[in-house]
């Protein structure tokens, strides 16, 4: 599978880290990618780098459709 072309590659973005005895919290400011940021896919530790992957939103994706069906009752008598 061919590798996808980079649309954004920002290496100068400041990141904040807060660590307590129970948690480590990373705060990364969002930039131009915010409008395309979709759902979380996965995270992994690669050497000494933490990698987070998110899907990108697609403009042509259909909206969630909710169908209204009449209520029904199931009986095993």
Residue pairs with C-beta under 8 A, 6 or more apart in sequence:
8 31
8 32
8 33
10 31
13 28
13 29
13 31
14 29
15 26
15 27
15 28
15 29
16 26
16 27
17 24
17 25
17 26
17 27
18 24
18 25
18 27
19 25
26 50
30 37
35 57
36 56
36 57
37 54
37 56
37 57
38 54
38 55
38 56
38 57
39 54
39 55
40 52
40 53
40 54
41 53
41 54
41 55
42 52
42 53
43 50
43 51
43 52
43 53
44 50
44 51
45 51
